[in-house]
Amino acid sequence: MEILHLLSMLCLTAFMILATYDGAYLHLWKFELFNKKESHFEHHTHTARALLFPLIVWLLFIETSSIAFFIGLAFVALDVLVLGMDAYSEKESRSFMNGLPQWEYILHLFANSFHFAALILIIATRFTIADSSIVYSTAFLSSHIFETTQLIAVTILPGAMLLGLLHLFLASNLGKQLWNRHRLKITCC
C-alpha cells in the first residue's frame, strides 16, 4: 500500500507542476482565454475543474472518513464529465490561434494522465479484497507514508484554491475589466 501512496504523491506533484504552467501561465497569462469570445466555454470548463480539484484533493487525500471518500468519488466523476466537455470544445475554442498547438496538446495529455493516475492510486489505497469481494478499508490509516501524502496534499491546496478562485474571478465581467486594466502594468515572461 505504501507504494501506492508514494506513486500518488509523485503523480499529484507532477500534475500540479504541469497544471500550474498550463492553467496559470498559458491559459490565463499568455493566451488570456477568458478574454477570447470563442474560448468563453473553455474558460468555464477550466474554472469548474479548477474549483473541483481542491475539493477532490481534500476529500480523497486528506479527509479519512468513508462519507468524504464517496463524495470525493462523485466529484471525480463530475470532473471526468467536465473534462470531456472541455476536450470536445477545444477545436472551436482555439480557432483564434488556428487550433490547439501540438505541444500544448501533449502538455494536456501528460497533465491529465498524472491527474487521473494520482486519483486512481489514492482510490486504490481505500479498498481491499476480503472474501472475494472488494470492500472499503481503513487500512490506509496504518500506512507510514499516509501522513506524508496528507502533507503533500495540504501543501498544494492553497495554490490550487488560489488558481480556482482566479479562474472564477476572471469568469466575471469585473474580473476581466480589472485584469485588462492592470495586466499591462505587469511584465513577465
C-alpha positions in Angstrom: 0.0 0.0 0.0 2.9 2.4 0.7 4.0 2.2 -2.9 0.5 3.4 -3.9 0.8 6.4 -1.6 4.3 7.2 -2.9 3.2 7.0 -6.5 0.1 9.0 -5.9 2.2 11.8 -4.3 4.6 11.8 -7.2 1.7 11.9 -9.8 0.0 14.6 -7.8 3.1 16.7 -7.7 3.8 16.2 -11.4 0.2 17.2 -12.2 0.4 20.3 -10.1 3.6 21.5 -11.8 2.2 20.9 -15.3 -1.3 22.2 -14.4 0.1 25.4 -12.9 2.2 26.1 -16.1 -0.8 25.3 -18.3 -3.6 26.8 -16.3 -1.9 29.9 -14.9 0.7 30.8 -17.4 -0.7 29.6 -20.8 -4.4 29.9 -20.3 -4.6 33.0 -18.1 -1.4 34.9 -18.8 -0.1 34.2 -22.3 -3.3 33.3 -24.2 -5.9 35.0 -21.9 -8.5 32.5 -22.8 -11.1 34.3 -20.6 -10.9 37.3 -22.9 -11.5 35.4 -26.1 -15.1 35.1 -27.2 -14.5 31.7 -28.8 -12.8 30.4 -25.6 -15.6 31.5 -23.2 -16.9 27.9 -22.8 -13.4 26.5 -22.4 -12.6 29.0 -19.6 -15.8 28.0 -17.8 -14.9 24.3 -18.0 -11.4 25.1 -16.7 -13.0 27.1 -13.9 -15.2 24.2 -13.0 -12.2 21.8 -12.9 -10.1 24.3 -11.0 -12.8 24.6 -8.4 -13.4 20.8 -8.2 -9.7 20.0 -7.8 -9.1 21.3 -4.3 -12.4 19.6 -3.1 -11.2 16.3 -4.6 -7.8 16.6 -3.0 -9.3 17.4 0.4 -11.8 14.6 0.2 -9.5 11.9 -1.2 -6.0 12.7 0.0 -6.6 14.4 3.4 -10.0 13.5 4.8 -10.2 10.0 6.2 -14.0 9.3 6.5 -15.8 6.9 4.2 -18.5 9.6 3.5 -15.9 12.1 2.4 -14.3 9.5 0.2 -17.6 8.6 -1.6 -18.4 12.3 -2.0 -14.9 12.7 -3.5 -15.6 9.9 -5.9 -18.7 11.8 -7.1 -16.6 14.9 -7.7 -14.1 12.8 -9.6 -17.0 11.6 -11.8 -18.1 15.2 -12.3 -14.5 16.1 -13.2 -14.4 13.5 -15.9 -17.6 14.8 -17.4 -16.3 18.4 -17.4 -13.0 17.2 -18.9 -14.9 15.5 -21.7 -16.9 18.7 -22.4 -13.7 20.7 -22.3 -11.9 18.4 -24.8 -14.9 18.5 -27.1 -14.9 22.3 -27.2 -11.1 22.7 -27.8 -11.2 22.9 -31.6 -13.6 25.8 -31.7 -12.2 27.4 -28.6 -8.8 27.8 -30.1 -9.8 28.9 -33.5 -8.3 32.4 -32.8 -4.9 30.7 -32.8 -5.6 28.2 -35.6 -6.2 25.3 -33.2 -4.6 23.9 -30.1 -0.8 23.8 -30.6 0.6 20.3 -30.7 2.9 20.9 -27.8 0.1 22.2 -25.7 -2.0 19.1 -26.6 0.9 17.0 -25.4 1.1 19.0 -22.2 -2.7 18.4 -21.6 -2.2 14.7 -22.2 0.6 14.4 -19.6 -1.1 16.7 -17.1 -4.4 14.8 -17.2 -2.5 11.4 -17.2 -0.8 12.4 -13.9 -4.1 13.9 -12.6 -6.0 10.7 -13.0 -3.1 8.4 -12.1 -2.9 10.2 -8.7 -6.6 9.8 -8.2 -6.7 6.2 -9.2 -3.8 5.4 -7.0 -5.2 7.1 -3.9 -8.6 5.5 -4.5 -6.8 2.1 -4.7 -5.4 2.6 -1.2 -9.0 2.7 0.2 -10.0 -0.7 -0.9 -9.0 -4.3 -0.1 -10.1 -7.7 -1.2 -11.9 -9.7 1.5 -13.7 -13.0 0.9 -13.6 -12.5 -2.9 -15.2 -9.0 -2.6 -13.8 -5.6 -2.9 -14.6 -3.6 0.2 -13.8 -0.1 1.6 -11.0 -0.4 4.1 -9.4 2.0 6.6 -6.1 0.0 6.4 -4.6 3.1 4.7 -4.5 4.8 8.1 -1.8 2.5 9.3 0.4 3.3 6.3 3.6 5.1 7.4 3.6 7.2 4.3 -0.1 8.3 4.5 0.8 11.3 6.7 3.3 12.4 4.1 0.7 12.0 1.4 -1.6 14.2 3.5 1.2 16.7 4.0 1.8 17.0 0.2 -1.9 17.4 -0.4 -2.3 20.1 2.3 0.8 21.9 0.9 -0.7 22.1 -2.6 -4.2 23.1 -1.5 -3.6 26.9 -1.1 -2.1 27.2 -4.6 -4.9 25.1 -6.1 -7.6 27.1 -4.3 -6.0 30.4 -5.5 -5.9 29.2 -9.1 -9.5 28.1 -8.9 -10.6 31.4 -7.4 -8.6 33.3 -10.0 -10.3 31.4 -12.8 -13.7 32.2 -11.1 -12.7 35.9 -10.8 -11.7 36.1 -14.4 -15.0 34.5 -15.5 -16.8 37.6 -14.2 -17.0 40.9 -16.1 -15.5 42.8 -13.2 -12.6 40.3 -13.1 -11.9 40.8 -16.8 -12.1 44.5 -16.5 -9.7 44.7 -13.6 -7.3 42.2 -15.3 -7.4 44.1 -18.6 -6.8 47.4 -16.9 -3.9 46.3 -14.8 -2.4 43.4 -16.9 -0.2 45.7 -19.0 1.4 47.1 -15.8 2.8 43.7 -15.0 5.7 42.3 -17.1 6.5 38.7 -17.1 8.0 36.0 -19.3 
